[in-house]
Amino acid sequence: MKQELASPEDTPLPQISTAFRTLPLGVAALLIVLIPPGFIGGLALRRARFVAAAERAAPLIAAIESGRDDPATIAAFSTGLMAYPEFRYRRAGKDDLFKRYEVSIHCGSGGLNWDVFVYWPEGKYPDFMYGGWVERVGAWAYVHE
């Protein structure tokens, strides 16, 4: 005797529990609740670290102001930021917005991002420069690209 196979249409689908069906909704709700505070808290922590880096730059600024702006002197100072350990220094050119020199920390935060933290002794930062908006952080400027 030949046994007939059931067609896929005749096979009942397994029942999915209510808990399993609501799992994506629960995960989405959890992400909505947790991500904004984490993001905001991360920004506050990042800003505090740049405030500390600006404080650590005070001896570097003093060295530059006293005429010691050679590469070895600049390299002797560290930002204290693991991801962005070095200060960069350059004298003003004729087309630069600053008049004397610039000390900077290039601090992109991943992907296509070119944020920069800059110091100009004149302290006259425009609202928009280097392709981003400027946030004053003490005597420094954080450029959000």
Buried (B, 14 or more C-beta within 10 A) or exposed (E): EEEEEEEEEEEEEEEEEEEEEEEEEEEEEEEEEEEEEEEEEEEEEBEEBBBEBBEBBEEBBEBBEEEEBEEEBBEEBBBEBEEBEBBEBEEBEEEEBBEEBBBBBEBEEEEEEBBBBBBBBEEEBEEEBBEBEBBEBEBBBBBBB
